[in-house]
Amino acid sequence: MRAILLSGAISLLLSLLGTRLAIRQFTKWGYGQEIRDDGPTSHHTKRGTPTMGGVGIIVASVVGYFVAKLLTGSTPSASALLLLFLFVGMGLVGFLDDFIKVYKQRSLGLRSKAKMVGQTVIAVVFGVLALLPGLKDARGIEPASHAISFIRDLGWTLPTVIVLALIWLMVTATSNATNLTDGLDGLLTGSSAMVFGAYTIVNIWQNNQRCGRPSVEIGTCYDVRDPLDLAIVASAITGACFGFLWWNASPAKIFMGDTGSLALGSALAGLAVLSRTELLLIVLGGLFVVETLSVMLQVSFFKVTKGRRILRMAPIHHHFEMLGWEQITVVIRFWIITGLCVATGLGIFYAEWVAGI
């Protein structure tokens, strides 16, 4: 527990102070955000705001985790290292996208195919490593499972190829969902902090009720390889998000860019895979699901009806802006929706444990 508190506190402090330095340095270098011409006109005033702030979130989280492990004298686990690989690797893909935008002074960075190739490589390498038999612990548990999970494995063992395809789908879908959500000041940062905070609680509970622990009943225990270490990483990212939110809240002094949005989404997918809660993520990250569905429905309806739209603009947060809502109003109400999703997900998680007693 001490490591969890340390990682969160250290990451928060590093993110809070480091982001301030990043704003100053990125402004000096001219690393400003380009704005879509077809977006809400109110966003044009944000042109030139420093971007790539996700670098601060990633650095603060990684440093926070390793310093916490060093101070508590414990060794990093395979699950935590895999999650950090996914987190940092996807952040690098986003960094390339952001850097091209800044360097070429345009709102389009990496081409969609190039970005998908990068996401696919990181996701597949993560999946392969997470399923390696050589990473089993003393109880014979691998970091990732060969079964689909809601709160525990549902019992259907799948071939490795199918599992890898599902991991790829989860990582790319979730990272793209958070990327779509990152459209208003503080929206993704605040929402992510809540979901990562929820995973910190979930992983702590899984550690206290893990299989093989004395006094824990077999029917209610959790077959997760390193739940405590996953909680430390989740706490670090939560703290980093809160520190970044100080500067990213409206009016934002810096944007996280694809560097941050892709990294945060992939880390959520990684936590779901490594904690055996893949389907529970749909509930905890309900806002990200809604944002993604709004784009899918908008595009599909536009093509079918040859030009008609369901929403005034997608993703859905822009629709409410176009209706006349103030940006801060949209953000706060979407934070409330995220809070309700997180409360529902945690309630389902706990209710399942109670029902199994």
Contacts in CASP RR format, 6 or more apart in sequence:
PFRMAT RR
TARGET T0000
AUTHOR 0000-0000-0000
METHOD contacts of the structure
MODEL  1
MRAILLSGAISLLLSLLGTRLAIRQFTKWGYGQEIRDDGPTSHHTKRGTP
TMGGVGIIVASVVGYFVAKLLTGSTPSASALLLLFLFVGMGLVGFLDDFI
KVYKQRSLGLRSKAKMVGQTVIAVVFGVLALLPGLKDARGIEPASHAISF
IRDLGWTLPTVIVLALIWLMVTATSNATNLTDGLDGLLTGSSAMVFGAYT
IVNIWQNNQRCGRPSVEIGTCYDVRDPLDLAIVASAITGACFGFLWWNAS
PAKIFMGDTGSLALGSALAGLAVLSRTELLLIVLGGLFVVETLSVMLQVS
FFKVTKGRRILRMAPIHHHFEMLGWEQITVVIRFWIITGLCVATGLGIFY
AEWVAGI
1 204 0 8 1.000
2 72 0 8 1.000
3 68 0 8 1.000
3 69 0 8 1.000
3 71 0 8 1.000
3 72 0 8 1.000
3 74 0 8 1.000
3 228 0 8 1.000
3 232 0 8 1.000
4 68 0 8 1.000
4 200 0 8 1.000
4 204 0 8 1.000
4 228 0 8 1.000
4 231 0 8 1.000
4 232 0 8 1.000
4 235 0 8 1.000
5 235 0 8 1.000
6 64 0 8 1.000
6 67 0 8 1.000
6 68 0 8 1.000
6 71 0 8 1.000
6 72 0 8 1.000
7 64 0 8 1.000
7 65 0 8 1.000
7 67 0 8 1.000
7 68 0 8 1.000
7 232 0 8 1.000
7 233 0 8 1.000
7 235 0 8 1.000
7 236 0 8 1.000
8 64 0 8 1.000
8 68 0 8 1.000
8 235 0 8 1.000
8 236 0 8 1.000
8 238 0 8 1.000
8 239 0 8 1.000
8 240 0 8 1.000
9 239 0 8 1.000
10 60 0 8 1.000
10 63 0 8 1.000
10 64 0 8 1.000
10 67 0 8 1.000
10 68 0 8 1.000
10 236 0 8 1.000
11 60 0 8 1.000
11 61 0 8 1.000
11 63 0 8 1.000
11 64 0 8 1.000
11 65 0 8 1.000
11 235 0 8 1.000
11 236 0 8 1.000
11 237 0 8 1.000
11 238 0 8 1.000
11 239 0 8 1.000
11 240 0 8 1.000
12 60 0 8 1.000
12 239 0 8 1.000
12 240 0 8 1.000
12 242 0 8 1.000
12 243 0 8 1.000
14 56 0 8 1.000
14 59 0 8 1.000
14 60 0 8 1.000
14 63 0 8 1.000
14 64 0 8 1.000
14 240 0 8 1.000
15 56 0 8 1.000
15 57 0 8 1.000
15 60 0 8 1.000
15 239 0 8 1.000
15 240 0 8 1.000
15 241 0 8 1.000
15 242 0 8 1.000
15 243 0 8 1.000
15 244 0 8 1.000
16 243 0 8 1.000
16 244 0 8 1.000
16 246 0 8 1.000
18 56 0 8 1.000
18 60 0 8 1.000
19 53 0 8 1.000
19 56 0 8 1.000
19 243 0 8 1.000
19 244 0 8 1.000
19 246 0 8 1.000
19 247 0 8 1.000
19 248 0 8 1.000
19 254 0 8 1.000
20 247 0 8 1.000
22 50 0 8 1.000
22 52 0 8 1.000
22 53 0 8 1.000
22 55 0 8 1.000
22 56 0 8 1.000
22 254 0 8 1.000
23 50 0 8 1.000
23 247 0 8 1.000
23 253 0 8 1.000
23 254 0 8 1.000
26 32 0 8 1.000
26 50 0 8 1.000
26 51 0 8 1.000
26 52 0 8 1.000
26 53 0 8 1.000
26 254 0 8 1.000
27 50 0 8 1.000
30 48 0 8 1.000
30 50 0 8 1.000
30 102 0 8 1.000
31 50 0 8 1.000
31 51 0 8 1.000
31 52 0 8 1.000
31 102 0 8 1.000
32 47 0 8 1.000
32 48 0 8 1.000
32 49 0 8 1.000
32 50 0 8 1.000
32 51 0 8 1.000
32 102 0 8 1.000
33 46 0 8 1.000
33 47 0 8 1.000
33 48 0 8 1.000
33 49 0 8 1.000
33 50 0 8 1.000
33 51 0 8 1.000
33 101 0 8 1.000
33 255 0 8 1.000
33 257 0 8 1.000
34 47 0 8 1.000
34 48 0 8 1.000
34 101 0 8 1.000
34 102 0 8 1.000
34 105 0 8 1.000
34 106 0 8 1.000
34 107 0 8 1.000
35 43 0 8 1.000
35 44 0 8 1.000
35 46 0 8 1.000
35 47 0 8 1.000
35 107 0 8 1.000
36 43 0 8 1.000
36 107 0 8 1.000
37 107 0 8 1.000
39 313 0 8 1.000
39 318 0 8 1.000
40 313 0 8 1.000
40 318 0 8 1.000
40 321 0 8 1.000
40 322 0 8 1.000
42 321 0 8 1.000
42 327 0 8 1.000
46 252 0 8 1.000
46 255 0 8 1.000
49 252 0 8 1.000
49 253 0 8 1.000
49 254 0 8 1.000
49 255 0 8 1.000
50 253 0 8 1.000
50 254 0 8 1.000
50 255 0 8 1.000
51 98 0 8 1.000
51 101 0 8 1.000
51 102 0 8 1.000
51 254 0 8 1.000
51 255 0 8 1.000
51 256 0 8 1.000
51 257 0 8 1.000
52 95 0 8 1.000
52 98 0 8 1.000
52 99 0 8 1.000
52 102 0 8 1.000
52 255 0 8 1.000
52 256 0 8 1.000
52 257 0 8 1.000
52 259 0 8 1.000
53 244 0 8 1.000
53 254 0 8 1.000
53 255 0 8 1.000
53 256 0 8 1.000
53 257 0 8 1.000
53 259 0 8 1.000
53 260 0 8 1.000
54 91 0 8 1.000
54 244 0 8 1.000
54 256 0 8 1.000
54 257 0 8 1.000
54 259 0 8 1.000
54 260 0 8 1.000
54 263 0 8 1.000
55 95 0 8 1.000
55 259 0 8 1.000
55 260 0 8 1.000
56 240 0 8 1.000
56 244 0 8 1.000
57 237 0 8 1.000
57 240 0 8 1.000
57 241 0 8 1.000
57 244 0 8 1.000
57 256 0 8 1.000
57 260 0 8 1.000
57 263 0 8 1.000
57 264 0 8 1.000
58 87 0 8 1.000
58 88 0 8 1.000
58 91 0 8 1.000
58 240 0 8 1.000
58 259 0 8 1.000
58 260 0 8 1.000
58 263 0 8 1.000
60 236 0 8 1.000
60 239 0 8 1.000
60 240 0 8 1.000
60 243 0 8 1.000
60 244 0 8 1.000
61 87 0 8 1.000
61 233 0 8 1.000
61 236 0 8 1.000
61 237 0 8 1.000
61 239 0 8 1.000
61 240 0 8 1.000
62 84 0 8 1.000
62 87 0 8 1.000
62 88 0 8 1.000
62 236 0 8 1.000
64 236 0 8 1.000
65 76 0 8 1.000
65 80 0 8 1.000
65 84 0 8 1.000
65 232 0 8 1.000
65 233 0 8 1.000
65 236 0 8 1.000
66 76 0 8 1.000
68 232 0 8 1.000
68 236 0 8 1.000
69 75 0 8 1.000
69 76 0 8 1.000
69 232 0 8 1.000
76 229 0 8 1.000
77 225 0 8 1.000
77 226 0 8 1.000
77 229 0 8 1.000
78 135 0 8 1.000
78 137 0 8 1.000
78 143 0 8 1.000
78 225 0 8 1.000
78 226 0 8 1.000
79 143 0 8 1.000
79 225 0 8 1.000
79 226 0 8 1.000
79 229 0 8 1.000
79 230 0 8 1.000
79 274 0 8 1.000
80 226 0 8 1.000
80 229 0 8 1.000
80 230 0 8 1.000
80 232 0 8 1.000
80 233 0 8 1.000
82 126 0 8 1.000
82 129 0 8 1.000
82 130 0 8 1.000
82 143 0 8 1.000
82 270 0 8 1.000
82 274 0 8 1.000
83 230 0 8 1.000
83 233 0 8 1.000
83 267 0 8 1.000
83 270 0 8 1.000
83 271 0 8 1.000
83 274 0 8 1.000
84 233 0 8 1.000
85 125 0 8 1.000
85 126 0 8 1.000
85 129 0 8 1.000
86 122 0 8 1.000
86 123 0 8 1.000
86 126 0 8 1.000
86 171 0 8 1.000
86 266 0 8 1.000
86 267 0 8 1.000
86 269 0 8 1.000
86 270 0 8 1.000
87 233 0 8 1.000
87 237 0 8 1.000
87 263 0 8 1.000
87 266 0 8 1.000
87 267 0 8 1.000
88 263 0 8 1.000
89 122 0 8 1.000
89 263 0 8 1.000
89 266 0 8 1.000
90 119 0 8 1.000
90 122 0 8 1.000
90 171 0 8 1.000
90 175 0 8 1.000
90 262 0 8 1.000
90 263 0 8 1.000
90 265 0 8 1.000
90 266 0 8 1.000
90 267 0 8 1.000
91 258 0 8 1.000
91 259 0 8 1.000
91 260 0 8 1.000
91 262 0 8 1.000
91 263 0 8 1.000
91 266 0 8 1.000
93 110 0 8 1.000
93 115 0 8 1.000
93 118 0 8 1.000
93 119 0 8 1.000
93 122 0 8 1.000
93 258 0 8 1.000
93 262 0 8 1.000
94 110 0 8 1.000
94 115 0 8 1.000
94 257 0 8 1.000
94 258 0 8 1.000
94 259 0 8 1.000
94 260 0 8 1.000
94 261 0 8 1.000
94 262 0 8 1.000
94 263 0 8 1.000
95 258 0 8 1.000
95 259 0 8 1.000
96 110 0 8 1.000
97 109 0 8 1.000
97 110 0 8 1.000
97 115 0 8 1.000
97 258 0 8 1.000
97 259 0 8 1.000
97 262 0 8 1.000
98 109 0 8 1.000
98 257 0 8 1.000
98 258 0 8 1.000
98 259 0 8 1.000
100 109 0 8 1.000
100 110 0 8 1.000
101 107 0 8 1.000
101 108 0 8 1.000
101 109 0 8 1.000
116 172 0 8 1.000
119 171 0 8 1.000
119 172 0 8 1.000
119 175 0 8 1.000
119 176 0 8 1.000
119 262 0 8 1.000
119 266 0 8 1.000
120 168 0 8 1.000
120 172 0 8 1.000
122 171 0 8 1.000
122 266 0 8 1.000
123 167 0 8 1.000
123 168 0 8 1.000
123 171 0 8 1.000
123 172 0 8 1.000
123 266 0 8 1.000
124 164 0 8 1.000
124 167 0 8 1.000
124 168 0 8 1.000
126 167 0 8 1.000
126 171 0 8 1.000
126 270 0 8 1.000
127 144 0 8 1.000
127 163 0 8 1.000
127 164 0 8 1.000
127 167 0 8 1.000
127 168 0 8 1.000
127 273 0 8 1.000
128 164 0 8 1.000
129 135 0 8 1.000
129 143 0 8 1.000
130 142 0 8 1.000
130 143 0 8 1.000
130 144 0 8 1.000
130 167 0 8 1.000
130 273 0 8 1.000
130 274 0 8 1.000
131 142 0 8 1.000
131 143 0 8 1.000
131 144 0 8 1.000
131 146 0 8 1.000
131 160 0 8 1.000
131 163 0 8 1.000
131 164 0 8 1.000
132 142 0 8 1.000
133 142 0 8 1.000
135 142 0 8 1.000
135 143 0 8 1.000
135 225 0 8 1.000
136 142 0 8 1.000
136 225 0 8 1.000
137 225 0 8 1.000
137 226 0 8 1.000
139 211 0 8 1.000
139 212 0 8 1.000
139 223 0 8 1.000
141 223 0 8 1.000
141 224 0 8 1.000
141 225 0 8 1.000
142 225 0 8 1.000
143 225 0 8 1.000
143 226 0 8 1.000
143 274 0 8 1.000
144 163 0 8 1.000
144 167 0 8 1.000
144 273 0 8 1.000
144 274 0 8 1.000
145 153 0 8 1.000
145 163 0 8 1.000
145 223 0 8 1.000
145 276 0 8 1.000
146 157 0 8 1.000
146 158 0 8 1.000
146 159 0 8 1.000
146 160 0 8 1.000
146 163 0 8 1.000
147 153 0 8 1.000
147 154 0 8 1.000
147 155 0 8 1.000
147 156 0 8 1.000
147 157 0 8 1.000
147 158 0 8 1.000
148 154 0 8 1.000
148 156 0 8 1.000
148 158 0 8 1.000
148 166 0 8 1.000
148 278 0 8 1.000
148 279 0 8 1.000
149 276 0 8 1.000
149 277 0 8 1.000
149 278 0 8 1.000
149 279 0 8 1.000
149 280 0 8 1.000
150 277 0 8 1.000
150 278 0 8 1.000
150 279 0 8 1.000
150 280 0 8 1.000
151 276 0 8 1.000
151 277 0 8 1.000
151 280 0 8 1.000
151 348 0 8 1.000
151 349 0 8 1.000
151 352 0 8 1.000
151 353 0 8 1.000
152 222 0 8 1.000
152 223 0 8 1.000
152 276 0 8 1.000
152 352 0 8 1.000
153 223 0 8 1.000
153 276 0 8 1.000
158 166 0 8 1.000
166 278 0 8 1.000
167 269 0 8 1.000
167 273 0 8 1.000
170 269 0 8 1.000
170 270 0 8 1.000
170 272 0 8 1.000
170 273 0 8 1.000
170 278 0 8 1.000
170 281 0 8 1.000
171 266 0 8 1.000
171 269 0 8 1.000
171 270 0 8 1.000
173 269 0 8 1.000
173 292 0 8 1.000
174 265 0 8 1.000
174 266 0 8 1.000
174 268 0 8 1.000
174 269 0 8 1.000
174 272 0 8 1.000
174 281 0 8 1.000
174 288 0 8 1.000
175 261 0 8 1.000
175 262 0 8 1.000
175 263 0 8 1.000
175 264 0 8 1.000
175 265 0 8 1.000
175 266 0 8 1.000
175 269 0 8 1.000
176 292 0 8 1.000
177 265 0 8 1.000
177 288 0 8 1.000
177 289 0 8 1.000
177 291 0 8 1.000
177 292 0 8 1.000
178 188 0 8 1.000
178 192 0 8 1.000
178 261 0 8 1.000
178 262 0 8 1.000
178 264 0 8 1.000
178 265 0 8 1.000
178 268 0 8 1.000
178 288 0 8 1.000
179 258 0 8 1.000
179 261 0 8 1.000
179 262 0 8 1.000
179 265 0 8 1.000
180 288 0 8 1.000
180 291 0 8 1.000
180 292 0 8 1.000
180 295 0 8 1.000
180 315 0 8 1.000
181 187 0 8 1.000
181 188 0 8 1.000
181 191 0 8 1.000
181 261 0 8 1.000
181 287 0 8 1.000
181 288 0 8 1.000
181 291 0 8 1.000
181 315 0 8 1.000
181 317 0 8 1.000
182 188 0 8 1.000
182 255 0 8 1.000
182 256 0 8 1.000
182 257 0 8 1.000
182 260 0 8 1.000
182 261 0 8 1.000
183 315 0 8 1.000
183 317 0 8 1.000
183 318 0 8 1.000
184 250 0 8 1.000
184 317 0 8 1.000
184 321 0 8 1.000
184 327 0 8 1.000
184 330 0 8 1.000
184 331 0 8 1.000
184 334 0 8 1.000
185 248 0 8 1.000
185 249 0 8 1.000
185 250 0 8 1.000
185 251 0 8 1.000
185 252 0 8 1.000
185 327 0 8 1.000
185 328 0 8 1.000
185 331 0 8 1.000
186 245 0 8 1.000
186 248 0 8 1.000
186 249 0 8 1.000
186 250 0 8 1.000
186 252 0 8 1.000
186 331 0 8 1.000
187 317 0 8 1.000
187 330 0 8 1.000
187 331 0 8 1.000
187 334 0 8 1.000
187 335 0 8 1.000
188 256 0 8 1.000
188 261 0 8 1.000
188 264 0 8 1.000
189 241 0 8 1.000
189 244 0 8 1.000
189 245 0 8 1.000
189 248 0 8 1.000
189 249 0 8 1.000
189 256 0 8 1.000
190 241 0 8 1.000
190 242 0 8 1.000
190 245 0 8 1.000
190 335 0 8 1.000
190 338 0 8 1.000
191 285 0 8 1.000
191 287 0 8 1.000
191 288 0 8 1.000
191 334 0 8 1.000
191 335 0 8 1.000
191 338 0 8 1.000
192 237 0 8 1.000
192 241 0 8 1.000
192 264 0 8 1.000
192 265 0 8 1.000
192 268 0 8 1.000
193 238 0 8 1.000
193 239 0 8 1.000
193 241 0 8 1.000
193 242 0 8 1.000
193 245 0 8 1.000
194 335 0 8 1.000
194 338 0 8 1.000
194 339 0 8 1.000
194 342 0 8 1.000
195 268 0 8 1.000
195 284 0 8 1.000
195 285 0 8 1.000
195 338 0 8 1.000
195 342 0 8 1.000
196 234 0 8 1.000
196 235 0 8 1.000
196 237 0 8 1.000
196 238 0 8 1.000
196 241 0 8 1.000
196 264 0 8 1.000
196 267 0 8 1.000
196 268 0 8 1.000
196 271 0 8 1.000
197 234 0 8 1.000
197 235 0 8 1.000
197 238 0 8 1.000
197 342 0 8 1.000
198 284 0 8 1.000
198 342 0 8 1.000
198 345 0 8 1.000
198 346 0 8 1.000
199 230 0 8 1.000
199 231 0 8 1.000
199 234 0 8 1.000
199 268 0 8 1.000
199 271 0 8 1.000
199 275 0 8 1.000
199 284 0 8 1.000
200 231 0 8 1.000
200 234 0 8 1.000
200 235 0 8 1.000
200 238 0 8 1.000
201 346 0 8 1.000
202 275 0 8 1.000
202 277 0 8 1.000
202 280 0 8 1.000
202 346 0 8 1.000
202 349 0 8 1.000
203 224 0 8 1.000
203 227 0 8 1.000
203 228 0 8 1.000
203 230 0 8 1.000
203 231 0 8 1.000
203 234 0 8 1.000
203 271 0 8 1.000
203 275 0 8 1.000
204 227 0 8 1.000
204 228 0 8 1.000
204 231 0 8 1.000
205 349 0 8 1.000
205 350 0 8 1.000
205 353 0 8 1.000
206 222 0 8 1.000
206 224 0 8 1.000
206 227 0 8 1.000
206 275 0 8 1.000
207 224 0 8 1.000
207 227 0 8 1.000
207 228 0 8 1.000
207 231 0 8 1.000
209 216 0 8 1.000
209 220 0 8 1.000
209 221 0 8 1.000
209 222 0 8 1.000
209 353 0 8 1.000
210 216 0 8 1.000
210 221 0 8 1.000
210 222 0 8 1.000
210 223 0 8 1.000
210 224 0 8 1.000
210 227 0 8 1.000
211 218 0 8 1.000
211 221 0 8 1.000
211 222 0 8 1.000
211 223 0 8 1.000
212 221 0 8 1.000
213 221 0 8 1.000
217 357 0 8 1.000
219 356 0 8 1.000
220 353 0 8 1.000
220 356 0 8 1.000
220 357 0 8 1.000
222 276 0 8 1.000
223 276 0 8 1.000
224 230 0 8 1.000
224 274 0 8 1.000
224 275 0 8 1.000
224 276 0 8 1.000
225 274 0 8 1.000
226 274 0 8 1.000
227 275 0 8 1.000
230 271 0 8 1.000
230 274 0 8 1.000
230 275 0 8 1.000
233 267 0 8 1.000
233 271 0 8 1.000
234 271 0 8 1.000
237 264 0 8 1.000
237 267 0 8 1.000
241 264 0 8 1.000
244 256 0 8 1.000
247 253 0 8 1.000
247 254 0 8 1.000
248 254 0 8 1.000
248 255 0 8 1.000
248 256 0 8 1.000
250 327 0 8 1.000
250 328 0 8 1.000
250 331 0 8 1.000
256 264 0 8 1.000
265 288 0 8 1.000
268 281 0 8 1.000
268 285 0 8 1.000
269 281 0 8 1.000
271 277 0 8 1.000
271 281 0 8 1.000
272 278 0 8 1.000
272 280 0 8 1.000
272 281 0 8 1.000
277 349 0 8 1.000
280 345 0 8 1.000
280 348 0 8 1.000
280 349 0 8 1.000
282 289 0 8 1.000
283 341 0 8 1.000
283 344 0 8 1.000
283 345 0 8 1.000
283 348 0 8 1.000
284 341 0 8 1.000
284 342 0 8 1.000
284 345 0 8 1.000
284 346 0 8 1.000
285 338 0 8 1.000
285 341 0 8 1.000
285 342 0 8 1.000
286 337 0 8 1.000
286 338 0 8 1.000
286 341 0 8 1.000
287 334 0 8 1.000
287 337 0 8 1.000
287 338 0 8 1.000
287 341 0 8 1.000
290 316 0 8 1.000
290 337 0 8 1.000
291 315 0 8 1.000
291 316 0 8 1.000
291 317 0 8 1.000
292 315 0 8 1.000
294 311 0 8 1.000
294 314 0 8 1.000
294 315 0 8 1.000
294 316 0 8 1.000
294 319 0 8 1.000
295 314 0 8 1.000
295 315 0 8 1.000
297 310 0 8 1.000
297 311 0 8 1.000
297 314 0 8 1.000
298 309 0 8 1.000
298 310 0 8 1.000
298 311 0 8 1.000
298 314 0 8 1.000
299 314 0 8 1.000
301 308 0 8 1.000
301 309 0 8 1.000
301 310 0 8 1.000
302 308 0 8 1.000
302 309 0 8 1.000
311 318 0 8 1.000
311 319 0 8 1.000
312 318 0 8 1.000
312 319 0 8 1.000
312 322 0 8 1.000
312 323 0 8 1.000
313 319 0 8 1.000
313 321 0 8 1.000
313 322 0 8 1.000
317 330 0 8 1.000
317 331 0 8 1.000
317 334 0 8 1.000
320 330 0 8 1.000
321 327 0 8 1.000
321 330 0 8 1.000
END
